[in-house]
Amino acid sequence: MDKQRKKQSNKSKLHSNKNTVNESVVAAVTDKILSHQVRSQVRALVAEILSVVFITPVNPKEEWDQYVIIQNLLKKIQLLEAPLKENLRLNKCKRLEKINEFYKWSCDNGIKYDGVIIKEYPGYDLGLAATKSIKKDDLLFTIPHKLIMSEERIERGGKLFKLSNLRLAFLLMTEALNPESFWKPYIDLLPDCYNTVLYYGIEEMAQLRGSNCLSAALKQCRLIARCYATIYHWPNSDLPFDVFKEYFHYDLYRPKKHS
């Protein structure tokens, strides 16, 4: 009987330690969380998004009006969540400073490359540049399987959602919150935003009105808003770690999800 109690006690300690580690990992990388009052405001706005994003518009006007409603709600949320975004922001200078660390990490873990380097392109951020003449069918780089971020690496939370990309988003976000992550040299090179419709304002999106691509763009924005709200609304016990929601925000999901 005493042995059984001892085993149960040890299991409780292990579970408690796991939670402590998770919390300390996040605390190490962030020092700002939202107050209960602000968090309540965000929850209310998320509830409004959920009441809208599952409605399928029946005509272009309804689709546009729905988009405007969603974007206005997201704008309010982003203002409230701004302190959380500042926690993980990497400015341009710091990204450039991380290139050598990425080179070392990639080479140490089996990436082989020849004839290409990472370079800054003014107005276009970072990209690959050729260092020699490249012929057709030349092998520029190889990436080992262990450096492919896939569902195979998902442990807790892997069965939460039907959408594969949503599960992968969880993996990338939790790794981004972990300063000791194996993937840190890769994550440090990811940009804060992308030149896609997800980053258009309402005025910019309005310039697509009358084009064939507008409906697809609005659907994409609606899907991302729905995924964000779904994650935010999900029970804490089923999320990757206990304090995940304290540090989860729209701009953490949006860029990391589409990198």
N, C-alpha and C positions, 0 to 999 in steps of 0.2 A: 504493500500500500504506500509506504514511504517512498519507494523507488518511483512509483507511478506519479506521485505528487511532485517529486523532484524533476521528472521528465517534463511534466506540464509547466512547472515553473521555468525551466530552461527554455521551453518553446515560447513562453510569454516574453522572456527577456530578449530572445532573438527577434521576435516581432517588434518589440519596443525599440531595439537597437536599429532595426531596419528603418523605422519611421524617423528616428533621430538622425541617421545618416542622410536620409532623403532631405530632411529639413535643413541640415547643416550644409548640404551641397548647394541648395538654392540660396541660403543665407550668405554663402561665401561669394556668390556672384551678384546678388542684389541686396540693396538695403532700403528699398522703398516699396511699401505695399499700400493699398488703398484703405482708407478709413471705412468703418462700417456704414457710415452715411453715404459715402461715394459708391461703395459696393452695392448698396441697395438701389441707388439711382441707375447703376449699370444693369442690374438684374431687371429692373422695370423696363428699361429700353430694350433689353434682349427679349423680354416677353412680347413686346410690341413687334419686334422683328419676326418672331416665331408666328405671330398671328397673321403675318402678311406673306411670308416667303413660300408657304405651302399652297397658296392660291394660284392657280394657272390662269393667266390673263387670256381673254377670248379675242382681243383685237389689239392692234398696235398702240392705240391710245391708252388702254388699260395697262399694257406692258410698260409703257413709258411712265405713266403715273405711279405705278408700283415701284419702278426703279428710283424715282425721285424720293418717294417715301422712305425706302430702304437706305438710300445714301444720306438723307438728312438724319436718320436715326444713327447710322454708323458714325457720322461726323460728330454727333454729341457724345457717343461712346468713346471715340478716339480722344476727344478733349479730356474726358474724365480719366481715361487710362494712360494719359501722357506720361506720368511718373514711371509707370512700368516699362514703357518703351525706352525711356532714358537709361534704365538699368542695363540694357543689353546693346545699346547703340554703339556701332563701330563707325567712326568717321573715316573719310577717304584716306587720310594720312596713315591711320593705323592699319587699314587694309593693305596698303602698299608695303608697310613695314613687316607684314606677316608672310610675304611671298617666300622668303628664304626658309622660314619654318615649314611652310607647306612643301617646298622642294625636299627638305630633309626627311620629313614625315613620309612623303610619297616614295622616295627612294628606299628608305629603311624598310618599307612595307611592300616592296616588290614592283612598284611602277617603274617601267622603263620607257624612256623617251629619247628621241634623237631628231635634231633639226628644228625644234620648236621651243619657245620660251613664253612665259607670261609677261605681258607688256601692257602698259597703260595707253589707251587711245583717247586723246582729248575729245570730250563730247560723247564718248561711247563706253567709258569705264575700262575694265580690264578685258583682255582677250589674248589669243595666241598669236605669236608672230614667228615667221620662218627665219631660221638662222643660216639656211643654205638653200640651194636650188632643190626643189622637191619634184620628183618624177611621178608619173602615174603608177599606182599600186605600191608606192613606198610605204613602209610601216613606220608611222610616226610615234606611236606609243602603245604600250600594252598595260592593262589594268588587271591585277589578280582578283580572283573571286572574292577574297576576304575584304576588299575595298569597295565592293558593290553594296550600297545600302539598300537592303531589301527586306521583305516580310520575314525572311528566315531569322533575322536578328531581333524580331519583336518578341518580347517575353510577356510581361503583364500588359494587358490592354489589347492584345492582338486580335481578340475575337469580339471586340466591342461593337464594331461597325461593319456593315456589309461592303462599303466602298474601300477598295484597296488603298487608294491614295490618301484616304483619311487616316488609316492605320499608320501609313508611312509618315504622315505629317506628325502624328504623335511621337514617333521615334525621333524625328529630327528636332522637334521642339524640346523634348526632354533632354536630348543630348546638348542642345544649345544652352540649356539652363544649368548644365553640369560643367564646372570649370576643370574637372579632371577627366573629361570625356576623351576617349580614344580618337574621336572624330574632330576634336577642337581645331587642329590646323586647317582642316577642310572648311569647317563652319565659319572660321574667322575670315575666310576670303569671300563669303557670300555677301552680295550687296544688300543694302537696306530696302531697295525698291527696284522695280523693273518697268520697262517701257511697254506696259500692256494696258488693256482697258480697265483692269482692276485698280489702276492708279489714276484713272481719268476722273476729273471733277464733272459735275453735271453740265457745266458750260462746254467742256471739251467733248463730252459724250454727245451733246446736242448737235455737234458738227457732223455726226454720222447719220443724223435723221435723213431719211430718204434714200439711204444706201441699203444694199442687201445684207451687209454685215451687222447692222444695228441689232437685230433681234438676237443673233448669236451672242453678241457682246453683253446684252442685257441679261440673257439667261445665265451666262458665266458669272456675272456679278451677283445674281440672285442665288446661284448655287454656293458661292463662297460665303455669302452672308448666312445662308442656311446652315452650312457646315460649322461656321463659327458659333452661331447661336445654339446649335445642337450640342457641341462640345461644352459650351458654357452651362447649358441646362442639365448636363448629364450628372448622375449621382457621384459625389466625391469618392465613394468607396470603389467605384469601377475605373477611376482614372489612374494614370501611370504611377503617381505617388500622392501621398496624402495632402500635400499643400500645393498641388499643381495649380488649382484655380486662383490661389493668391498671386500667382505670377503670370497666369495666362492672360493674353490680351489679343485684340484683333490684329494688330500689326506683327505680333509674333507668329500668328497662324498664316497671315496673308503672304509675306515674302518667303518664309521658310517652306511653305507648302508648294510653292511654284518655282523652287530653285532648280 
